[in-house]
Amino acid sequence: MEYQVPQFIEVEDKIFGPLTIKQFIYLAGGAGIVTILVLSLPLVFAIILGAPIAGLALALAFYKVNGKPFIEILESGLVYFLGGRLYLWKKEKEQVAPKIEVAAPAPLPKAPLSRRKLEELAWSLDVRDTGQNPQ
């Protein structure tokens, strides 16, 4: 027995011409509210109040942010601003490190150098020329 597996389930069906059912509802609702404003208020006030409503309806119907519909972004913003926040601060006890006193280094005893020691130092500091250094 064969079963048909649905494909393209992420794409919404176009019901009203090029519009999906959600897009049609957003646009029809925005147009209805703007129509009520135009009929009930003076034209200047209707334009001032109707422009943001028409913009919101258009954004809900067509605008996407990073591939997500605008309604999801709007919902996330409202949940963030209206949701409760819990800030916890736990004061930790200060840990006092033990103070380490650094003593000054003890001065080295000054022993007088004998003549023999000076001669040994002089012999060890002599530089021998091996002839490999070009001049």
C-alpha positions as CSV (number, residue, x, y, z in Angstrom):
1,M,0.0,0.0,0.0
2,E,1.4,3.4,-1.0
3,Y,1.1,6.5,1.1
4,Q,1.7,10.0,-0.2
5,V,4.1,12.0,1.9
6,P,3.3,15.7,2.1
7,Q,6.0,17.9,0.7
8,F,6.6,21.7,1.1
9,I,4.8,21.8,4.4
10,E,6.6,25.0,5.4
11,V,5.1,27.0,2.5
12,E,1.6,28.4,3.2
13,D,-1.1,28.0,0.6
14,K,-2.1,31.0,-1.4
15,I,-5.9,31.4,-0.8
16,F,-6.8,34.9,-1.8
17,G,-4.8,35.6,-5.0
18,P,-1.2,36.1,-4.1
19,L,-2.0,36.3,-0.3
20,T,-2.1,33.6,2.3
21,I,-5.0,33.5,4.8
22,K,-2.8,35.2,7.5
23,Q,-1.8,38.0,5.2
24,F,-5.4,38.5,4.1
25,I,-6.6,38.7,7.7
26,Y,-3.9,41.2,8.7
27,L,-4.6,43.5,5.7
28,A,-8.4,43.2,6.0
29,G,-8.2,44.0,9.7
30,G,-5.9,47.0,9.2
31,A,-8.1,48.3,6.3
32,G,-11.2,47.9,8.5
33,I,-9.7,49.8,11.4
34,V,-8.5,52.6,9.1
35,T,-11.9,52.8,7.4
36,I,-13.6,53.1,10.8
37,L,-11.2,55.9,11.8
38,V,-11.7,57.8,8.5
39,L,-15.5,57.6,8.8
40,S,-15.7,58.6,12.5
41,L,-12.9,61.2,12.9
42,P,-11.9,64.3,11.1
43,L,-9.5,63.5,8.2
44,V,-6.4,65.0,9.9
45,F,-6.8,62.8,13.0
46,A,-7.8,59.8,11.0
47,I,-4.5,60.1,9.0
48,I,-2.4,60.6,12.1
49,L,-3.9,57.5,13.8
50,G,-4.5,55.4,10.7
51,A,-0.9,55.6,9.3
52,P,0.7,53.6,12.1
53,I,-2.1,51.1,12.0
54,A,-1.7,50.7,8.3
55,G,2.0,50.3,8.7
56,L,1.6,47.7,11.3
57,A,-0.9,45.8,9.2
58,L,1.6,45.9,6.2
59,A,4.5,44.8,8.4
60,L,2.5,41.9,9.9
61,A,1.5,40.8,6.4
62,F,4.8,41.1,4.5
63,Y,7.8,42.0,6.6
64,K,10.3,39.3,7.8
65,V,13.2,39.8,10.1
66,N,16.0,37.2,9.5
67,G,13.5,34.9,7.9
68,K,11.0,35.1,10.8
69,P,7.6,36.7,10.4
70,F,7.1,40.1,12.0
71,I,4.4,38.7,14.3
72,E,7.0,36.4,16.0
73,I,9.4,39.3,16.5
74,L,6.6,41.4,17.9
75,E,5.5,38.6,20.3
76,S,9.1,38.0,21.5
77,G,9.5,41.8,22.2
78,L,6.2,42.0,24.1
79,V,7.0,38.9,26.2
80,Y,10.4,40.4,27.0
81,F,9.1,43.8,28.1
82,L,6.1,42.6,29.9
83,G,7.6,39.5,31.5
84,G,9.0,39.4,35.0
85,R,12.7,39.5,35.6
86,L,14.5,38.0,38.6
87,Y,17.8,39.5,39.5
88,L,19.8,37.7,42.1
89,W,22.9,39.0,43.8
90,K,24.7,36.9,46.3
91,K,27.3,38.8,48.2
92,E,30.4,36.7,48.8
93,K,32.6,37.1,51.8
94,E,35.8,38.9,51.1
95,Q,38.8,36.6,51.3
96,V,41.7,38.3,53.0
97,A,45.0,37.1,51.6
98,P,47.7,36.7,54.2
99,K,50.2,39.4,54.0
100,I,53.6,38.2,52.9
101,E,56.5,40.4,54.0
102,V,59.4,40.4,51.7
103,A,62.6,40.9,53.5
104,A,65.4,42.8,51.9
105,P,68.2,40.6,50.6
106,A,71.1,40.3,53.0
107,P,74.1,42.2,51.8
108,L,76.9,40.0,50.5
109,P,80.0,40.0,52.6
110,K,82.9,41.8,50.9
111,A,85.9,39.7,51.0
112,P,89.1,41.3,49.8
113,L,90.3,39.7,46.6
114,S,93.8,38.3,46.7
115,R,96.3,38.8,44.0
116,R,96.1,35.2,42.9
117,K,92.3,35.3,42.5
118,L,92.6,38.4,40.4
119,E,95.2,36.7,38.1
120,E,92.9,33.7,37.7
121,L,90.0,36.0,36.7
122,A,92.3,37.7,34.2
123,W,93.3,34.4,32.6
124,S,89.7,33.3,32.3
125,L,88.7,36.5,30.6
126,D,91.3,36.3,27.9
127,V,89.9,36.0,24.4
128,R,91.7,33.6,22.2
129,D,91.9,34.3,18.5
130,T,91.4,31.1,16.5
131,G,91.9,32.8,13.1
132,Q,88.5,32.0,11.9
133,N,87.2,35.6,12.3
134,P,87.8,37.7,9.2
135,Q,88.9,41.2,9.8
